[in-house]
Every structure is written in C-alpha cells, then in structure tokens.
Amino acid sequence: MNILDFNMDFFSLKGKNAIVTGGNSGLGQAFATSLAKAGANIMAVSIMDDGGETKEMIESCGVQYKHVFADITADGECKRVVKDCVDTFGSIDILVNCAGICINIEDVTKFGRREWDKMVAVNLTAAFEMTHESIQYMIPQKSGKIINIASLFAFLGGQWSPAYAATKHGIVGLTKSMCDELAQFNIQVNAISPGYFATKLTEKTRSDAKRNGEILAHIPANRWGWLADLMGTCVFLASPASNYVNGHNLTVDGGYLMR
C-alpha cells in the first residue's frame, strides 16, 4: 500500500459487528460506545441490566444494538453468545474481552481457592472461550480484531488480590500466544492496560484523600483517567489502521508506569 492511499477511513468501523463483554457498564460501556461512534453494530454481553442506558447511547450513533444476558463462565454460553451475534448481525468482526471482577481481601492469607477460581473463571477463562468461539468465524472470513482488557497489574504485583494480578498477567500471555497463531489469518490480537480511571468502582478510593493523593503522585498527568481517554485506543485497535499491530499491550495510564 502506498502512503498516499492512507486516509481517515482506515479508522472507520462502518459495517463491522462487535461483541463487548461487560459492555453495558464502566469501561466496557465506554469501549462499546467508542466502537458504535466509529460505525460498528454492538452486542453487549453481561449478567446485569442497565435500564436501557447503553441501548440509548449506542443507537444514538445510528447503529444496531443488542444486549445479551449471559454468564460467560457457564458451559456453552460463549458459543451461544457468538452464534447469536452472527445470527443477528451477520458476522463477528471485533471482540472486546472486557468482563472482569476483582475480589479484594485484606490479607493474602484469607484469599482462598473459592475466590481464586471465581476470578480466574471470569477474568481469564471466559476471555479464552470467547476468543475460541469467535475465531471459528473469523478464520474463514480471514479477518478479525480481538482486544483483551488487561491492567497495570499485568506489569505489577497485586496487593490484597493475588488472583487479579495473576489473571491480568495471563491475559497478556493469552494475547501474545493467540497473536502468534492467528496473524496468518489476518486476525490481530492486542491488549489494552488501563491505569486509574474515574468510574463508579473507584469512587471510594478517590474519596479517600490519603490514597487518592498517593495515586496522583504516581501519575505524571496528575489526574485520574476519564473514560473518554480510552475510547480512541479501542477504535484504533479495532480498525484497519492497526492492521500491522499485533500482540501488543497498550497502556493508557497517564504515564503511571514511567514513575
């Protein structure tokens, strides 16, 4: 391709169909909305309802939206979800593995197998299964974008929640191994590692003056991330503009890891 052939249409997702797990709340809602704004139809998958908020946001972008209730840790659910996307929209072109949980225990000695198994099931195994089912359709069509949501804790330890750090390290390993196998089919597999973002889940931390100050002191940008700060990254990795980006873990952290 000649450099003059490149244009802003390379960032367009018009006509593409995306699944976003955990797509109707928090970071997932931001990812889903970003893809919709770029032109993709959206299937959000979660175990909770948001009262129609995400539907309104997505459909205002002029694309189709469907919410699917599913526990993607249950046998057969990932296969059902992906088939539903193909049956509804005609294809699966983009998968964003965003669903995740973090069970915080004050002391590592109190973190048991029950908590470990639950977090591994949601944060890592479900991402593998959603990817496995999606590539059954992506390989024959010789195209696809898979975006796994990791974390700063893919680079760091994880005080009070050993399974969270372990699963996020695992997500990056999964990204690299899948990239190595799927690149030959024109399928790109990348990860995004968000830093500290202002969401409902972080309200308690942000309201704690001491802890909030410690976090801000570690961020060169001197602020928590806004959800909008993640949206362009997601569109880039889902679009043809990133066709030669593969196996990468892109941090969006205001420079946190640089200190």
Residue, then its C-alpha position, 0 to 999 in steps of 0.5 A: m500500500n502506498i502512503l498516499d492511499f492512507n486516509m481517515d477511513f482506515f479508522s472507520l468501523k462502518g459495517k463491522n459487528a462487535i461483541v463487548t463483554g461487560g459492555n453495558s457498564g464502566l469501561g466496557q460501556a465506554f469501549a462499546t460506545s467508542l466502537a458504535k461512534a466509529g460505525a460498528n453494530i454492538m452486542a453487549v454481553s453481561i449478567m446485569d441490566d442497565g435500564g436501557e442506558t447503553k441501548e440509548m447511547i449506542e443507537s444514538c450513533g445510528v447503529q444496531y444494538k443488542h444486549v445479551f444476558a449471559d454468564i460467560t463462565a457457564d458451559g456453552e454460553c460463549k458459543r451461544v453468545v457468538k452464534d447469536c451475534v452472527d445470527t443477528f448481525g451477520s458476522i463477528d468482526i471485533l471482540v472486546n474481552c472486557a468482563g472482569i471482577c476483582i475480589n479484594i481481601e485484606d490479607v493474602t492469607k484469607f484469599g482462598r481457592r473459592e475466590w481464586d477460581k471465581m476470578v480466574a473463571v471470569n477474568l481469564t477463562a471466559a476471555f479464552e472461550m470467547t476468543h475460541e468461539s469467535i475465531q471459528y468465524m473469523i478464520p474463514q472470513k480471514s479477518g478479525k480484531i480481538i482486544n483483551i482488557a488487561s491492567l497495570f497489574a499485568f506489569l505489577g504485583g497485586q496487593w490484597s488480590p493475588a488472583y487479579a494480578a495473576t489473571k491480568h498477567g495471563i491475559v497478556g500471555l493469552t494475547k501474545s500466544m493467540c497473536d502468534e497463531l492467528a496473524q496468518f489469518n489476518i486476525q490481530v490480537n492486542a491488549i489494552s492496560p488501563g491505569y486509574f480511571a474515574t468510574k463508579l468502582t473507584e469512587k471510594t478510593r478517590s474519596d479517600a484523600k490519603r490514597n487518592g493523593e498517593i495515586l496522583a503522585h504516581i501519575p505524571a498527568n496528575r489526574w485520574g483517567w476519564l473514560a473518554d481517554l480510552m475510547g480512541t485506543c479501542v477504535f484504533l485497535a479495532s480498525p484497519a489502521s492497526n492492521y500491522v499491530n499485533g500482540h501488543n499491550l497498550t497502556v493508557d495510564g497517564g504515564y503511571l508506569m514511567r514513575 
